[in-house]
Amino acid sequence: MPLNCGQSKEKVLQTRAVYKAQTGIAVAEEIDGILEEFGVKEKVVAATVDNAANMDGCFAHTLNLGAQKLYNCNTVSNWAARIRSVIVWMKRSHMAKVGLKEKQQLLKLPQHMLILDVRTRWNSLYLMMERFCEQFPAIQAAAIDQRLRKPMEKLARMSNEDLRKAEEFVLLMRMHYTSTIAVSSEKSPTCGQILPILQKLRKHYTVQADDSAFARSLKENIWNDLSKRYQDDDIQAFLEEATLLDPKFKSNMDRDEIWDRVRASVAAIEKLSEPRETQVHAEEEDREEEDENYTPPVKQKKRTALEELFEEEDSKLLSSSSPLSPQPREWSKKSSFIEAFRPFQPKTAPVSGGGRRVTRCQCCQL
C-alpha cells in the first residue's frame, strides 16, 4: 500500500487461481511472479499474509487462535454454554431487554447491551464474559420481573460457581486481550513486540500451585498452542533483531551475537547507500523546505494498549533510573556500535513557531 499525502492506498494487481497444493512456498512463488510481471518486485520490502496453517503470519491472529483453543476444552465450553444461553434468552425477549435497561438505571450500572460471542470473532468470548460480569446484578433483577410471561429458568440453573469462573476467566484473559490490541496497530511496527509479549504471556500462563482446576485448564490449553509458534531459527533471529531495534524492548535482547548481526546488516546497508547519497541529499533539501511551513498538531496523550500491558515494567524502570545519568546498558555498546552509524548522522532543520528543530536521520530516507 503506497503512501500518498499521508493516506494509505490499496491496489489489486492480479488475481490468480492456484491448481496445486497451496503451501507457503507455492503461494510465495505466485506472488513473486505477479510482482515481476508488473515490474515492482524490487520495490516491495515486506508482505502480509493470513495466519493459515501454511503461513507464518499475523501475531494478533496467532494470539486469537490460541484463545480459540478454549472452545475445544469441555470444561470451558460446557461452562460457557450455560452463560451463553442466558444471554441468548435476554437478547430474544423484548420484555427482558426493557427490564434490563430499567434495572441498569436503578442500580446505576452502565447501560450496555449484552454481548454474544462468535467463535471466529476475535476476543468475543472474553468480551462476552466481561460484559456478563458487569451486568450480572441487573440480569438477576430483570429475570424476576413480574411482567415476564415465565421466569428465566436458564438463569436458575446457574450456580455461584459459574459466576466465580466468569470472574476468574476475565481476570486471567485480560492480559491476552490487551496483548491483541497492542499488536493490532496500523500506524507503527509491532514485530519488535512479539518476543517481549510472548515472554510476558509465558510467565502469566505458567501453572501455579494455588491455581484452581478451571484456571489450570485455561492456561494449559492456551500456552500449549502459543508455545509451538515462531520456533523456526530464521524467524527467531529476525524477531530478536527487531526487538533489539525497538527502543522500548532493546534491553531484553542485549546479547553480543544479536548486536553482531545488526552491525553486519548496517554495514551492508552502508555499501548500498553510497551511490545514492547525492539523490538522498537532494531529496533531503526538498523536505527541509516543506518542513519549514509545517506546524505539528497538538494531540492529547492517551495510554496505548502496549503501555497498559507493560505498565509494571515501565514503572520499575522509571523508579530505578536517574534523570541525570544515562543507563549503563545504554552506553555499554556505544564505543563499538556508533562507528557503524556514523554515515547516518542526524541532521536538523528549523521549524517555524517557537524555534523548535526537527531531527531526521539519513537512514530513514533510504
C-alpha positions as a printed NumPy array, in Angstrom:
array([[  0.   ,   0.   ,   0.   ],
       [  1.893,   3.092,  -1.184],
       [  1.649,   6.295,   0.798],
       [  0.262,   9.378,  -0.891],
       [ -0.128,  12.573,   1.124],
       [ -0.153,  10.567,   4.333],
       [ -3.039,   8.348,   3.206],
       [ -2.641,   4.614,   2.643],
       [ -3.791,   3.336,  -0.739],
       [ -4.749,  -0.161,  -1.874],
       [ -4.444,  -1.643,  -5.346],
       [ -5.175,  -5.164,  -6.589],
       [ -2.517,  -6.125,  -9.128],
       [ -3.857,  -9.504, -10.175],
       [ -5.929, -12.498,  -9.086],
       [ -4.664, -15.974,  -9.934],
       [ -6.044, -19.469,  -9.482],
       [ -3.656, -21.955,  -7.864],
       [ -4.147, -25.532,  -9.087],
       [ -1.586, -27.186,  -6.845],
       [ -1.067, -27.671,  -3.117],
       [ -1.3  , -24.222,  -1.532],
       [  1.822, -24.441,   0.567],
       [  3.583, -21.319,   1.753],
       [  6.272, -21.812,  -0.91 ],
       [  3.705, -22.199,  -3.71 ],
       [  1.864, -19.032,  -2.681],
       [  5.169, -17.133,  -2.448],
       [  6.106, -18.223,  -5.976],
       [  2.777, -16.994,  -7.359],
       [  3.118, -13.629,  -5.635],
       [  6.719, -13.354,  -6.82 ],
       [  5.622, -13.964, -10.422],
       [  2.957, -11.248, -10.225],
       [  5.437,  -8.71 ,  -8.828],
       [  7.92 ,  -9.488, -11.606],
       [  5.201,  -9.174, -14.26 ],
       [  4.324,  -5.66 , -13.075],
       [  7.986,  -4.685, -12.56 ],
       [  7.628,  -3.804,  -8.878],
       [  9.463,  -6.689,  -7.245],
       [ 12.455,  -4.546,  -6.248],
       [ 10.14 ,  -2.   ,  -4.595],
       [  8.442,  -4.47 ,  -2.261],
       [ 10.181,  -4.775,   1.096],
       [  7.53 ,  -6.671,   3.099],
       [  4.384,  -8.726,   2.632],
       [  1.443,  -9.51 ,   4.904],
       [ -0.381, -12.845,   4.77 ],
       [ -3.147, -14.505,   6.735],
       [ -2.472, -16.937,   9.556],
       [ -3.411, -20.202,   7.904],
       [ -1.509, -23.344,   8.838],
       [  0.739, -22.955,   5.775],
       [  1.794, -19.422,   6.747],
       [  3.909, -17.82 ,   9.471],
       [  1.811, -14.722,   9.725],
       [ -0.017, -12.208,  11.846],
       [  0.851, -12.267,  15.56 ],
       [ -2.523, -10.851,  16.593],
       [ -4.17 , -13.687,  14.669],
       [ -1.827, -16.15 ,  16.38 ],
       [ -2.93 , -14.867,  19.8  ],
       [ -6.57 , -15.297,  18.883],
       [ -6.012, -18.792,  17.538],
       [ -4.542, -19.651,  20.927],
       [ -7.593, -18.22 ,  22.685],
       [ -9.939, -20.164,  20.388],
       [ -8.447, -23.423,  21.676],
       [-10.641, -22.895,  24.736],
       [-13.699, -23.8  ,  22.665],
       [-12.235, -27.314,  22.284],
       [-11.921, -27.767,  26.051],
       [-15.002, -29.482,  27.511],
       [-14.571, -27.826,  30.915],
       [-14.641, -24.358,  29.383],
       [-17.165, -24.989,  26.593],
       [-19.809, -26.514,  28.916],
       [-19.492, -23.637,  31.388],
       [-19.576, -21.013,  28.615],
       [-22.675, -22.655,  27.102],
       [-24.665, -22.078,  30.324],
       [-23.818, -18.365,  30.356],
       [-24.39 , -18.066,  26.615],
       [-27.91 , -19.497,  26.951],
       [-28.803, -16.754,  29.452],
       [-27.546, -14.039,  27.125],
       [-29.409, -15.523,  24.135],
       [-32.639, -15.551,  26.162],
       [-32.152, -11.932,  27.249],
       [-31.485, -10.779,  23.689],
       [-34.515, -12.601,  22.237],
       [-37.068, -11.417,  24.789],
       [-38.245,  -7.844,  24.218],
       [-39.651,  -7.552,  27.736],
       [-36.418,  -8.872,  29.211],
       [-34.435,  -6.197,  27.362],
       [-36.801,  -3.498,  28.623],
       [-36.467,  -4.811,  32.176],
       [-32.683,  -4.989,  31.884],
       [-32.488,  -1.343,  30.865],
       [-34.678,  -0.296,  33.799],
       [-32.606,  -2.302,  36.301],
       [-29.418,  -0.784,  34.918],
       [-30.768,   2.665,  35.685],
       [-31.902,   1.674,  39.202],
       [-28.59 ,   0.004,  40.021],
       [-26.6  ,   2.809,  38.356],
       [-24.812,   0.404,  36.059],
       [-23.55 ,   1.338,  32.582],
       [-26.382,   0.963,  30.079],
       [-24.533,  -1.51 ,  27.913],
       [-26.065,  -4.213,  25.783],
       [-25.123,  -7.826,  26.428],
       [-22.554,  -9.329,  24.059],
       [-22.896, -12.735,  22.409],
       [-19.676, -14.439,  21.42 ],
       [-18.894, -15.64 ,  17.892],
       [-16.145, -18.215,  17.616],
       [-14.488, -16.597,  14.601],
       [-14.659, -13.076,  16.046],
       [-11.531, -12.043,  17.908],
       [-11.779, -11.766,  21.705],
       [-15.559, -12.218,  21.639],
       [-15.576, -14.873,  24.402],
       [-13.62 , -12.564,  26.698],
       [-15.84 ,  -9.572,  25.855],
       [-18.995, -11.638,  26.467],
       [-17.808, -12.721,  29.913],
       [-16.601,  -9.243,  30.834],
       [-19.98 ,  -7.712,  29.987],
       [-21.837, -10.544,  31.755],
       [-19.914,  -9.922,  34.996],
       [-20.502,  -6.181,  34.703],
       [-24.261,  -6.563,  34.226],
       [-24.938,  -9.623,  36.392],
       [-26.855,  -7.713,  39.155],
       [-29.12 ,  -6.162,  36.502],
       [-29.572,  -9.537,  34.78 ],
       [-30.666, -11.13 ,  38.061],
       [-33.137,  -8.335,  38.772],
       [-34.562,  -8.38 ,  35.25 ],
       [-35.007, -12.16 ,  35.362],
       [-37.591, -11.952,  38.178],
       [-39.555,  -9.07 ,  36.654],
       [-43.279,  -9.78 ,  37.094],
       [-44.041,  -8.607,  33.552],
       [-42.254, -11.63 ,  32.096],
       [-44.642, -14.367,  30.961],
       [-42.466, -17.022,  32.514],
       [-39.345, -16.825,  34.687],
       [-35.948, -17.301,  33.153],
       [-35.218, -20.898,  34.088],
       [-31.812, -20.852,  32.434],
       [-30.527, -18.335,  34.997],
       [-31.887, -20.503,  37.83 ],
       [-29.708, -23.367,  36.591],
       [-26.573, -21.266,  37.011],
       [-24.647, -21.603,  40.243],
       [-22.39 , -19.285,  42.186],
       [-19.504, -21.381,  40.867],
       [-20.395, -20.37 ,  37.298],
       [-20.206, -16.688,  38.249],
       [-16.909, -17.25 ,  40.078],
       [-15.489, -18.894,  36.957],
       [-16.635, -15.967,  34.818],
       [-14.817, -13.514,  37.088],
       [-11.723, -15.723,  37.134],
       [-11.835, -16.029,  33.348],
       [-11.957, -12.24 ,  32.88 ],
       [ -9.018, -11.663,  35.243],
       [ -6.914, -14.337,  33.564],
       [ -7.702, -13.414,  29.948],
       [ -7.401,  -9.635,  30.298],
       [ -3.666,  -9.704,  29.535],
       [ -4.315, -11.822,  26.435],
       [ -6.938,  -9.335,  25.237],
       [ -4.658,  -6.334,  25.873],
       [ -1.824,  -8.066,  24.011],
       [ -4.057,  -8.477,  20.962],
       [ -4.977,  -4.783,  20.987],
       [ -1.319,  -3.774,  21.409],
       [ -0.136,  -5.633,  18.299],
       [ -3.114,  -4.661,  16.145],
       [ -1.686,  -1.227,  15.368],
       [ -1.714,   0.078,  11.799],
       [  0.462,   3.143,  12.484],
       [  3.604,   1.631,  13.979],
       [  5.707,  -1.516,  13.507],
       [  4.924,  -4.255,  16.017],
       [  7.355,  -7.078,  15.173],
       [  9.682,  -5.906,  17.962],
       [  6.888,  -6.546,  20.477],
       [  6.337, -10.223,  19.677],
       [  9.075, -11.791,  21.813],
       [  8.52 ,  -9.495,  24.855],
       [  4.78 , -10.201,  24.772],
       [  5.358, -13.948,  24.412],
       [  7.752, -13.847,  27.381],
       [  5.163, -11.995,  29.44 ],
       [  2.391, -14.398,  28.442],
       [  4.579, -17.42 ,  29.195],
       [  5.052, -16.155,  32.747],
       [  1.347, -15.3  ,  33.016],
       [  0.231, -18.753,  31.822],
       [  2.651, -20.729,  33.976],
       [  0.567, -23.001,  36.206],
       [  0.859, -22.136,  39.903],
       [  0.334, -24.449,  42.868],
       [ -2.691, -22.473,  44.122],
       [ -4.461, -22.345,  40.725],
       [ -7.93 , -23.824,  40.529],
       [ -8.627, -26.686,  38.142],
       [-10.507, -24.228,  35.919],
       [ -7.603, -21.754,  35.759],
       [ -5.145, -24.578,  35.157],
       [ -7.217, -25.784,  32.217],
       [ -7.306, -22.286,  30.693],
       [ -3.568, -21.797,  30.999],
       [ -2.594, -25.194,  29.639],
       [ -4.87 , -25.036,  26.592],
       [ -3.714, -21.574,  25.515],
       [  0.011, -21.922,  26.176],
       [  0.225, -25.373,  24.589],
       [ -0.772, -23.683,  21.328],
       [  1.289, -20.476,  21.668],
       [  4.462, -22.32 ,  22.679],
       [  4.584, -24.034,  19.262],
       [  4.648, -20.757,  17.33 ],
       [  7.708, -18.953,  15.918],
       [ 10.12 , -21.821,  16.563],
       [ 11.96 , -21.589,  13.227],
       [ 15.574, -20.422,  13.688],
       [ 15.364, -17.759,  10.954],
       [ 12.149, -16.344,  12.396],
       [ 13.662, -16.322,  15.882],
       [ 16.726, -14.432,  14.611],
       [ 14.541, -11.873,  12.828],
       [ 12.381, -11.297,  15.932],
       [ 15.472, -10.933,  18.132],
       [ 16.888,  -8.233,  15.861],
       [ 13.505,  -6.478,  15.67 ],
       [ 13.279,  -6.487,  19.467],
       [ 16.83 ,  -5.141,  19.787],
       [ 15.993,  -2.221,  17.481],
       [ 12.821,  -1.362,  19.403],
       [ 13.731,   1.39 ,  21.929],
       [ 11.226,   0.074,  24.455],
       [ 12.47 ,  -3.524,  24.492],
       [ 16.116,  -3.402,  23.359],
       [ 17.366,  -4.23 ,  26.869],
       [ 15.531,  -7.582,  26.663],
       [ 17.824,  -8.749,  23.83 ],
       [ 21.206,  -7.337,  24.863],
       [ 23.347, -10.208,  23.594],
       [ 26.598,  -9.867,  21.65 ],
       [ 25.612, -12.214,  18.827],
       [ 22.473, -10.18 ,  18.095],
       [ 24.446,  -6.924,  18.047],
       [ 26.934,  -8.543,  15.65 ],
       [ 24.146,  -9.445,  13.23 ],
       [ 22.739,  -5.918,  13.37 ],
       [ 26.176,  -4.371,  12.76 ],
       [ 26.659,  -6.627,   9.748],
       [ 23.276,  -5.53 ,   8.365],
       [ 24.153,  -1.868,   8.886],
       [ 27.445,  -2.345,   7.047],
       [ 25.604,  -3.913,   4.117],
       [ 23.135,  -1.018,   4.028],
       [ 26.029,   1.443,   4.075],
       [ 27.537,  -0.108,   0.938],
       [ 24.219,   0.015,  -0.877],
       [ 23.567,   3.618,   0.134],
       [ 26.83 ,   5.13 ,  -1.166],
       [ 25.709,   5.503,  -4.84 ],
       [ 22.5  ,   7.149,  -3.688],
       [ 23.99 ,   9.784,  -1.377],
       [ 23.622,  12.57 ,  -3.949],
       [ 19.989,  11.739,  -4.555],
       [ 19.325,  11.473,  -0.833],
       [ 20.828,  14.904,  -0.147],
       [ 18.708,  16.476,  -2.904],
       [ 15.547,  14.883,  -1.533],
       [ 16.515,  15.973,   1.958],
       [ 16.807,  19.617,   0.909],
       [ 13.354,  19.455,  -0.657],
       [ 11.884,  18.005,   2.508],
       [ 13.562,  20.673,   4.642],
       [ 11.805,  23.363,   2.612],
       [  8.486,  21.622,   3.169],
       [  9.157,  21.223,   6.902],
       [  9.672,  24.976,   7.333],
       [  5.964,  25.557,   6.721],
       [  4.782,  22.602,   8.794],
       [  3.347,  23.004,  12.288],
       [  2.833,  19.687,  14.093],
       [ -0.639,  19.21 ,  15.58 ],
       [ -1.02 ,  19.115,  19.341],
       [ -2.584,  15.865,  20.484],
       [ -3.677,  14.851,  23.948],
       [ -1.582,  11.928,  25.127],
       [ -3.529,   8.731,  25.734],
       [ -2.282,   5.445,  27.152],
       [ -1.895,   2.802,  24.5  ],
       [ -2.624,  -0.88 ,  24.961],
       [  1.132,  -1.544,  24.89 ],
       [  1.74 ,   0.943,  27.722],
       [ -1.046,  -0.685,  29.714],
       [  0.361,  -4.168,  29.078],
       [  3.904,  -3.269,  30.222],
       [  2.881,  -0.779,  32.923],
       [  4.608,  -2.752,  35.682],
       [  7.91 ,  -2.993,  33.792],
       [  7.875,   0.716,  32.877],
       [  7.222,   1.72 ,  36.489],
       [ 10.178,  -0.314,  37.702],
       [ 12.411,   1.154,  35.006],
       [ 11.442,   4.746,  35.84 ],
       [ 11.876,   4.212,  39.576],
       [ 15.344,   2.682,  39.169],
       [ 16.738,   5.192,  36.639],
       [ 18.279,   8.573,  37.387],
       [ 17.366,  11.534,  35.13 ],
       [ 20.874,  12.98 ,  35.486],
       [ 22.86 ,   9.963,  34.337],
       [ 22.383,   7.602,  31.416],
       [ 21.778,   3.93 ,  31.968],
       [ 24.977,   1.829,  31.937],
       [ 23.341,  -0.543,  29.426],
       [ 22.618,   2.336,  27.096],
       [ 26.308,   3.285,  26.849],
       [ 27.796,  -0.165,  27.041],
       [ 27.611,  -0.633,  23.274],
       [ 28.341,   2.943,  22.235],
       [ 32.044,   2.649,  21.609],
       [ 31.702,  -0.408,  19.35 ],
       [ 28.415,   0.456,  17.657],
       [ 28.458,   4.188,  16.966],
       [ 31.038,   3.864,  14.213],
       [ 28.641,   1.722,  12.182],
       [ 26.057,   4.506,  12.278],
       [ 28.458,   7.423,  11.706],
       [ 27.411,   7.767,   7.996],
       [ 23.842,   8.243,   9.225],
       [ 24.407,  11.238,  11.496],
       [ 21.098,  13.042,  12.1  ],
       [ 20.519,  16.431,  10.601],
       [ 18.326,  19.19 ,  11.962],
       [ 16.063,  21.557,  10.138],
       [ 14.432,  24.681,  11.613],
       [ 10.676,  24.694,  12.07 ],
       [  8.657,  27.874,  12.343],
       [  6.772,  28.547,  15.514],
       [  8.788,  28.554,  18.744],
       [ 12.164,  27.931,  17.177],
       [ 11.933,  24.168,  17.576],
       [ 14.019,  21.921,  15.365],
       [ 13.196,  18.6  ,  13.713],
       [ 15.837,  15.862,  13.799],
       [ 15.924,  13.364,  10.956],
       [ 18.295,  10.551,  10.223],
       [ 19.577,   9.849,   6.717],
       [ 18.957,   6.108,   7.06 ],
       [ 15.242,   6.817,   7.377],
       [ 15.256,   8.332,   3.902],
       [ 16.953,   5.468,   2.019]])
